[in-house]
Amino acid sequence: MAALPGEEPTGALTGSARPHSGRPGAPGWFLTADERGNPTTTLDRRHPDGLAWSRGNLVHPLLDGVEYFHRLLSELTDIRAGDQVYFSAWIGDQDKPLDGPGTSLAALLFRALRTGASVHALFWWPYLSFTTDLIPDNRRFVATLRGLGGEAVLDQRVRPTGSHHQKFLVIRRPERPESDIAFVGGIDPCPSRRDDGAHHGDPHVQTSIDDVYGEQPAWHDAHLQVRGPAVDDVEHCFRERWEDSTALERGPLSLLDRKVRGRAQAAGLLPAALPAPPRCGPHSVQLLRTYPAKFPPYPFAPRGERSVARGYAKALRGASGFVYVEDQFLWSPMVAETFAEALRREPELHLIAVVPSRPEKGGPVEVATSDVAHGKALDLLHEAGGNRVDVYELENTHGLPIYVHSKVCVIDDHWATIGSANLNRRSWTYDSELTAAVLDERCAEPADQRTDASTFAQDLRLRLWREHLGRAHGEDDDLTDPVSGIEALRRAAADLERWHRNGRTAPRPAGHLRVHERPAASATTRAWAAPVGRAVMDPDGRPLRHRWTREW
């Protein structure tokens, strides 16, 4: 827990928290094609240089929904005849305004279709769906796109309680390949996502969220904008899923509906694949994915793929200074153990985590299973790292918790990820996920020869820390060095804790950071919630052999 002002700080930092330079090149951080563990996919074999990643990209982080939706709106309004749009969503609300009236995603895609562009979209559809919130939006969106002349399908090719959780959009411009772009991350076009760094919430509210977050829940999230050859890699991930010949309907209700309709969904032909866009920047990008082992198998991943898990594990094996994560579900003991191993191996490694104050849904089963698993995961981390582990939650200036939905990791200001995959076993083995790992190629240059002082990973970390500390752009003199930056986070959290303890009578300290306490659960709750959590909330999608050997 962070110390209050005047008290001895927990775990005084040393220079060891500074980023290391022992393996600055991409081969030291990224997976090789063999390490990906999925020899069937052609994702890596397509690269002319034989690498399992693409070089020469230009990547920008988009923090919170307002920034992402603004960029998405700009790109979609620049669609011309012959352009191609590929869209994958967990949940998509066709009426979600990206900015103001007339800027819904459906309206923009309709405009693209009228100009002569093609639109192809994949939407998740669960095996069983009795909810009236969010999920039916996908059915409406698919029907609308089909009615407008686009190609869209509800994709049920998942495990029984699994989901297609990938969230990305690709725009290819055959006549302007230098303008090709991909968006990859954790933000879907749906209620509550359109928030900004001040975190006063989105007026278009998701109804199924715990009352603790208030009537207009504040929402923190992250996405990536990618230009360069990696755009082609993201499109290839779409093509693999689209061209899977397995029947789209798998659940009992969908099969009954199909029988009533007398016909099955069909995925039409895609446009011919284009050459990769030209190189345009200093960033290497590796796509990390999760696909479960299932029956019938994915033709492009017959034994599944767990490169998200393997990518994290490889990066953590080289961590020596600090690991910074933001995550919606840091609640899997199995995943937490991967981070705990790094903390035990490096006795001066620091872990900083930002998580939600409470689960998204407030039902008794969701809360109990989350509390038990999350408590165990935090116990593992604290036992391994002691006072080198700081865990925070976020609060807006109205005193309401900010829901943390982002999935971000920065290690030693070198390796960084943003994507759809959470830090739980479900995201690492059971659902489909897509995360982009980014390495700045300038990291391999001597510091005195770089044209830019900072790199992608450091810029991402500084942007996030300024937001959480309530600072303006450029106010990061004490944050550039991770050692003093971690202390600044601790001081800010301690100041806010003191303000709350003193009755909130003085002016509120700047920032959003609060210390996150480990949830407590009774022995009775632990007895039933732990197995239910493992079986239903955080299941294992690995082949049996990998479960027995405890391999990813």
C-alpha positions in Angstrom: 0.0 0.0 0.0 1.3 3.5 -0.8 2.6 5.5 2.2 0.9 8.7 3.3 2.9 11.9 3.3 5.2 12.0 6.3 5.3 8.2 6.5 8.1 5.9 5.3 7.3 4.9 1.7 6.8 1.2 1.0 9.6 -0.3 -1.0 12.0 2.7 -1.6 13.1 2.5 -5.2 16.6 2.1 -6.6 18.0 2.6 -10.0 17.2 -1.0 -10.8 13.7 0.1 -11.9 15.3 1.9 -14.9 14.7 0.1 -18.2 17.4 -2.3 -19.2 19.2 -2.5 -22.6 20.4 -6.1 -22.5 18.3 -7.2 -25.5 17.2 -4.1 -27.4 16.5 -5.9 -30.7 13.2 -7.4 -31.8 14.5 -11.0 -31.7 15.0 -10.7 -28.0 11.5 -9.6 -27.3 9.2 -11.1 -30.0 8.3 -14.6 -30.6 9.8 -16.5 -33.5 7.4 -18.3 -35.9 8.2 -21.6 -34.1 7.6 -20.0 -30.7 4.2 -18.9 -31.8 3.3 -22.6 -31.6 0.9 -22.7 -34.5 2.6 -24.0 -37.6 -0.6 -24.1 -39.6 -1.2 -20.4 -39.8 0.4 -18.5 -42.8 0.5 -15.3 -40.8 4.3 -15.4 -40.4 5.2 -17.2 -43.5 3.9 -14.4 -45.6 6.6 -12.0 -44.5 9.3 -11.7 -47.2 12.1 -11.4 -44.6 11.1 -14.6 -42.7 10.3 -12.7 -39.5 7.3 -13.4 -37.3 6.6 -9.6 -37.2 6.6 -6.7 -39.5 9.0 -3.8 -39.6 8.7 -0.2 -40.7 5.3 0.6 -39.2 4.0 3.8 -37.6 1.9 3.1 -34.5 0.0 5.6 -32.3 -1.8 4.8 -29.0 -5.4 6.0 -28.8 -6.3 6.5 -25.2 -10.0 6.3 -24.3 -13.0 6.2 -26.6 -13.2 9.8 -27.6 -9.8 9.8 -29.2 -10.3 6.5 -30.9 -13.7 7.4 -32.3 -12.4 10.7 -33.5 -9.7 9.0 -35.5 -12.1 6.3 -36.8 -14.6 8.9 -37.9 -11.8 10.8 -39.8 -10.7 7.6 -41.6 -14.2 6.4 -42.5 -15.2 9.7 -44.0 -12.2 9.4 -46.3 -13.5 6.2 -47.9 -13.7 6.2 -51.7 -14.9 3.8 -54.5 -12.9 0.6 -54.5 -11.7 0.9 -50.9 -12.1 -2.1 -48.6 -13.3 -2.2 -44.9 -12.8 -5.2 -42.7 -14.4 -5.1 -39.2 -14.4 -7.5 -36.3 -16.4 -6.8 -33.2 -17.3 -8.4 -29.9 -20.2 -6.1 -29.5 -21.2 -3.5 -32.1 -24.0 -0.9 -31.7 -25.0 0.4 -35.1 -26.4 3.6 -33.6 -23.4 4.4 -31.5 -22.4 8.0 -32.3 -18.7 8.4 -32.9 -19.0 12.1 -32.4 -22.4 13.8 -33.0 -25.5 13.3 -35.0 -25.1 11.4 -38.2 -21.8 9.9 -37.1 -23.0 6.4 -36.2 -20.9 3.5 -37.4 -23.8 2.2 -39.5 -24.3 5.6 -41.2 -20.5 5.8 -42.0 -20.4 2.2 -43.4 -23.6 2.9 -45.4 -21.9 6.0 -46.8 -18.8 3.8 -47.7 -21.0 1.3 -49.5 -22.8 4.0 -51.5 -19.4 5.4 -52.6 -18.5 1.9 -54.1 -16.4 0.5 -51.2 -16.8 -3.0 -49.9 -17.6 -3.8 -46.3 -17.1 -7.1 -44.6 -17.9 -7.6 -40.9 -17.6 -10.4 -38.3 -19.7 -10.2 -35.2 -19.6 -12.6 -32.3 -22.8 -14.5 -31.5 -22.9 -16.7 -28.3 -24.1 -20.3 -28.1 -26.8 -19.2 -25.7 -28.1 -15.6 -25.4 -31.0 -14.7 -23.1 -29.8 -11.2 -22.4 -31.5 -8.2 -23.8 -28.5 -5.9 -23.3 -25.6 -5.5 -25.8 -25.6 -8.9 -27.6 -28.8 -8.4 -29.6 -27.1 -5.3 -31.0 -24.9 -7.6 -33.1 -27.9 -9.2 -34.8 -29.4 -5.8 -35.7 -26.0 -4.5 -37.0 -25.6 -7.6 -39.2 -29.1 -7.3 -40.6 -28.6 -3.6 -41.3 -25.3 -4.2 -43.1 -26.7 -6.9 -45.2 -29.7 -4.7 -46.1 -27.3 -1.9 -47.2 -25.4 -4.3 -49.5 -22.5 -5.2 -47.2 -21.3 -8.6 -46.1 -21.7 -9.4 -42.5 -22.0 -12.6 -40.4 -22.7 -13.7 -36.9 -19.8 -15.9 -36.0 -20.5 -18.7 -33.5 -17.3 -20.7 -34.2 -16.3 -20.6 -30.5 -16.3 -23.0 -27.6 -19.7 -23.3 -25.8 -19.1 -20.5 -23.2 -16.5 -18.7 -25.3 -16.6 -15.5 -27.3 -14.9 -13.9 -30.3 -13.4 -11.0 -28.4 -11.2 -9.5 -31.2 -11.9 -5.8 -31.8 -10.3 -4.4 -34.9 -11.0 -2.5 -38.1 -8.9 -2.4 -41.3 -9.2 0.1 -44.2 -7.4 -0.8 -47.4 -7.1 1.8 -50.2 -5.9 0.1 -53.4 -5.2 3.4 -55.1 -3.6 4.9 -51.9 -1.7 2.2 -50.1 0.3 4.7 -48.1 -3.1 5.6 -46.5 -4.0 2.0 -45.4 -4.8 1.8 -41.7 -5.7 -0.6 -39.0 -7.2 -0.1 -35.6 -6.6 -2.8 -33.0 -7.4 -2.8 -29.3 -10.0 -3.1 -26.6 -12.7 -0.6 -27.6 -15.9 -1.7 -29.3 -18.4 0.8 -30.8 -21.0 0.4 -28.0 -22.4 2.2 -25.0 -20.2 3.7 -22.3 -17.1 3.6 -24.4 -17.0 7.2 -25.5 -15.2 8.8 -22.6 -12.0 10.9 -22.4 -9.1 11.6 -20.1 -11.3 13.6 -17.7 -13.5 10.6 -17.2 -16.9 12.0 -16.7 -18.5 9.1 -18.6 -20.4 8.6 -21.8 -24.1 9.8 -21.9 -24.9 6.7 -24.0 -24.8 4.3 -21.0 -24.3 0.5 -20.9 -27.0 -0.7 -18.5 -25.4 -3.9 -17.3 -22.8 -2.4 -15.0 -22.5 -2.3 -11.3 -24.3 0.6 -9.6 -21.1 1.5 -7.8 -20.0 3.2 -11.1 -22.9 5.7 -11.0 -25.6 6.6 -13.6 -23.0 7.6 -16.2 -20.0 5.3 -15.7 -16.6 6.6 -16.4 -14.6 4.3 -18.7 -10.9 4.0 -19.3 -9.7 2.1 -22.4 -7.0 1.9 -25.1 -6.7 1.2 -28.8 -3.9 1.4 -31.4 -3.7 3.1 -34.8 -1.4 1.2 -37.2 0.0 2.2 -40.6 2.5 0.2 -42.6 3.0 -3.5 -43.4 1.3 -4.6 -40.1 -2.0 -3.5 -41.6 -1.8 -6.4 -44.0 -1.2 -8.7 -41.0 -4.4 -7.5 -39.3 -6.3 -8.0 -42.5 -4.9 -11.5 -42.8 -6.3 -12.4 -39.3 -9.7 -11.3 -40.6 -9.3 -13.4 -43.7 -8.4 -16.5 -41.8 -11.6 -16.3 -39.7 -13.8 -15.3 -42.6 -12.6 -18.1 -44.9 -13.1 -20.8 -42.2 -15.5 -23.2 -43.9 -16.9 -24.5 -40.7 -20.6 -23.8 -40.2 -21.2 -20.4 -38.6 -24.1 -21.6 -36.5 -23.1 -23.9 -33.6 -25.4 -23.2 -30.7 -28.7 -25.0 -30.1 -30.9 -21.9 -30.5 -29.1 -20.8 -33.6 -29.5 -24.2 -35.1 -33.2 -24.1 -34.4 -33.4 -20.7 -35.9 -31.6 -21.9 -39.0 -34.0 -24.8 -39.3 -37.0 -22.4 -39.1 -35.4 -20.1 -41.7 -34.5 -23.1 -43.9 -31.1 -21.7 -44.8 -27.7 -21.1 -43.1 -25.6 -18.0 -43.0 -23.0 -17.8 -45.7 -19.8 -15.8 -45.9 -19.3 -14.4 -49.4 -16.0 -14.2 -51.2 -13.5 -11.5 -50.1 -11.8 -9.2 -52.5 -8.4 -10.4 -53.7 -5.6 -9.8 -51.2 -3.6 -6.6 -51.8 0.2 -6.2 -51.4 1.3 -5.0 -47.9 1.3 -1.3 -47.5 4.8 0.4 -47.7 7.0 1.0 -44.7 6.4 4.3 -43.1 7.8 4.4 -39.6 10.2 3.1 -36.9 8.0 0.5 -35.2 8.0 -3.3 -35.4 4.7 -4.9 -34.7 3.9 -8.5 -33.8 0.3 -9.7 -33.7 -0.4 -12.0 -30.7 -3.5 -14.1 -30.8 -5.6 -16.5 -28.8 -7.6 -19.3 -30.4 -8.9 -22.2 -28.3 -8.5 -25.9 -29.1 -12.0 -26.9 -30.1 -14.1 -29.2 -32.3 -14.4 -28.7 -35.1 -11.0 -27.1 -35.1 -10.0 -23.8 -36.7 -8.4 -24.7 -40.0 -5.7 -22.0 -39.4 -5.2 -23.1 -35.8 -6.2 -26.8 -35.4 -4.7 -27.1 -31.9 -5.5 -23.5 -31.1 -3.0 -20.7 -30.7 -1.8 -19.1 -27.5 0.7 -16.6 -28.7 -0.7 -13.9 -26.4 0.4 -16.0 -23.4 3.7 -17.0 -25.0 4.4 -13.5 -26.0 3.9 -12.2 -22.5 5.9 -15.0 -21.0 8.9 -14.4 -23.3 8.9 -10.6 -22.6 8.6 -11.1 -18.9 11.6 -13.5 -18.9 13.7 -10.5 -19.9 12.1 -7.9 -17.7 14.6 -6.3 -15.3 13.4 -2.8 -14.3 9.6 -2.5 -14.2 6.4 -3.9 -15.6 3.4 -1.7 -15.9 0.0 -3.1 -16.7 -3.6 -2.0 -17.0 -6.2 -4.7 -17.1 -9.9 -5.4 -16.6 -9.4 -8.9 -15.3 -6.2 -9.4 -13.4 -7.8 -12.3 -11.6 -6.3 -15.5 -12.9 -3.8 -17.1 -10.5 -2.3 -19.0 -13.5 -1.6 -15.8 -15.4 -0.5 -14.0 -12.2 2.1 -16.7 -11.6 3.8 -15.8 -14.9 4.3 -12.3 -13.5 5.3 -13.6 -10.1 8.0 -15.7 -11.7 9.6 -12.6 -13.1 9.3 -10.8 -9.7 11.1 -13.8 -8.0 13.8 -14.0 -10.6 14.6 -10.3 -10.6 14.7 -9.2 -6.9 14.6 -5.5 -7.8 11.9 -5.7 -10.5 8.8 -3.5 -9.9 5.2 -4.2 -10.9 2.7 -1.4 -11.2 -0.9 -2.4 -12.0 -4.1 -0.4 -12.6 -7.3 -2.4 -12.3 -11.1 -1.7 -11.7 -12.3 -1.1 -8.2 -15.1 -3.7 -8.6 -16.2 -6.2 -11.3 -18.3 -4.8 -14.2 -21.3 -6.8 -13.3 -22.6 -6.7 -9.7 -24.4 -10.1 -9.5 -23.5 -12.4 -6.5 -21.8 -15.0 -8.7 -19.8 -12.6 -10.7 -18.6 -10.7 -7.6 -17.8 -13.8 -5.6 -15.9 -15.6 -8.4 -14.0 -12.4 -9.3 -13.1 -11.6 -5.7 -11.8 -15.0 -4.9 -9.7 -15.3 -8.1 -8.5 -11.7 -8.0 -7.6 -12.1 -4.3 -5.5 -15.2 -5.0 -3.8 -13.5 -8.0 -2.9 -10.5 -5.9 -1.6 -12.7 -3.1 0.7 -14.5 -5.5 2.1 -11.1 -6.8 2.6 -9.6 -3.3 4.2 -12.8 -2.0 6.6 -12.8 -4.9 7.3 -9.0 -5.0 6.4 -7.6 -1.6 6.7 -3.9 -1.5 7.8 -3.9 -5.2 4.2 -4.4 -6.2 1.8 -1.4 -6.4 -1.8 -2.0 -7.4 -4.1 1.0 -8.1 -7.6 1.7 -9.1 -9.0 4.9 -10.6 -11.5 7.5 -9.4 -12.9 10.6 -11.2 -13.2 14.1 -9.7 -16.8 13.3 -8.7 -15.6 10.6 -6.4 -16.9 7.7 -8.5 -14.7 4.8 -9.6 -13.5 4.7 -13.2 -14.1 1.3 -14.9 -10.7 0.1 -16.2 -11.3 -1.8 -19.4 -7.9 -1.2 -21.0 -5.5 -4.1 -21.7 -2.0 -2.5 -21.7 1.5 -3.7 -20.8 4.8 -1.8 -20.9 8.0 -3.5 -19.9 11.2 -1.6 -19.3 10.1 1.1 -21.8 11.0 -1.3 -24.6 8.1 -3.8 -25.2 4.5 -2.6 -25.2 1.1 -4.2 -25.9 -2.4 -3.0 -26.5 -5.2 -5.3 -27.5 -8.3 -7.2 -26.6 -6.7 -9.9 -24.4 -7.0 -9.6 -20.6 -4.7 -11.0 -18.0 -6.8 -14.0 -17.3 -6.8 -17.7 -18.4 -9.9 -17.1 -20.6 -8.2 -14.5 -22.7 -4.9 -16.5 -22.9 -6.5 -19.8 -23.8 -10.3 -19.9 -24.4 -11.7 -16.8 -26.3 -10.4 -15.4 -29.6 -8.2 -12.4 -29.0 -5.9 -10.1 -30.9 -3.2 -8.0 -29.3 -0.4 -6.0 -30.9 3.0 -6.0 -29.4 5.1 -3.0 -30.4 8.8 -2.5 -30.3 10.5 0.8 -31.4 13.3 -0.1 -33.7 15.2 2.9 -32.4 15.7 1.0 -29.1 18.5 -0.9 -30.9 20.3 2.4 -31.6 22.8 3.9 -29.2 21.0 6.5 -27.1 23.3 9.3 -28.3 22.6 8.5 -31.9 18.8 8.5 -31.7 16.9 11.4 -33.5 14.2 11.1 -30.8 14.8 10.9 -27.1 11.9 8.7 -26.3 10.4 5.5 -27.9 6.9 4.2 -28.4 6.8 2.2 -25.1 8.0 5.2 -23.0 5.6 7.6 -24.8 2.7 5.3 -24.1 3.7 5.0 -20.4 4.1 8.7 -20.0 0.7 9.5 -21.6 -1.0 7.0 -19.3 0.7 8.2 -16.2 0.0 11.9 -17.0 -3.7 11.0 -17.5 -3.9 9.2 -14.2 -2.0 12.0 -12.4 -4.2 14.7 -13.9 -1.3 16.4 -15.7 -1.1 18.2 -19.0 1.0 17.2 -21.9 4.7 17.9 -21.2 4.3 17.8 -17.4 6.4 14.7 -17.0 9.9 15.8 -15.9 9.7 13.5 -12.9 8.0 10.7 -14.9 10.5 10.1 -17.7 12.8 8.1 -15.3 10.6 5.2 -14.1 12.3 5.4 -10.7 11.0 8.8 -9.9 7.8 8.1 -11.9 6.8 5.2 -9.7 7.4 7.4 -6.6 5.2 10.1 -8.2 2.4 7.6 -8.6 2.8 6.5 -5.0 2.7 10.1 -3.7 -0.4 10.9 -5.7 -2.3 7.8 -4.5 -1.3 8.6 -0.9 -2.5 12.2 -1.2 -5.9 11.1 -2.4 -6.1 8.5 0.3 -5.3 11.1 2.9 -8.0 13.5 1.4 -10.6 10.7 1.7 -9.6 9.9 5.3 -9.8 13.5 6.3 -13.4 13.8 5.2 -12.8 15.3 1.8 -13.1 18.9 3.2 -10.0 20.3 1.6 -9.5 20.9 -2.2 -9.3 17.5 -3.9 -5.7 16.5 -4.9 -5.1 16.1 -8.6 -5.3 12.8 -10.3 -7.3 9.6 -10.4 -5.1 7.1 -8.6 -6.3 5.3 -5.5 -4.7 2.3 -3.7 -6.5 -0.9 -4.7 -7.1 -3.2 -1.7 -7.2 -7.0 -2.1 -10.8 -8.3 -1.9 -11.7 -10.5 1.0 -13.9 -13.6 0.8 -15.1 -16.1 3.5 -13.9 -19.7 3.5 -17.4 -20.7 2.5 -17.4 -18.4 -0.5 -13.9 -19.5 -1.5 -15.1 -23.2 -1.4 -17.7 -22.8 -4.1 -16.5 -19.7 -6.0 -13.1 -21.0 -6.8 -14.2 -24.0 -8.8 -17.1 -22.1 -10.4 -14.7 -19.4 -11.5 -12.3 -21.9 -13.0 -15.0 -23.8 -14.8 -17.2 -21.0 -16.0 -15.8 -17.5 -15.6 -12.1 -18.3 -16.4 -12.1 -21.6 -18.2 -9.1 -23.4 -19.9 -9.1 -23.7 -23.6 -5.8 -25.5 -24.1 -5.4 -29.1 -25.4 -5.3 -31.7 -22.7 -1.6 -32.3 -23.2 -0.8 -28.7 -22.5 -2.9 -28.7 -19.4 -1.1 -31.7 -18.0 2.3 -30.2 -18.8 1.2 -26.7 -17.7 2.4 -25.3 -21.0 0.9 -22.4 -22.8 
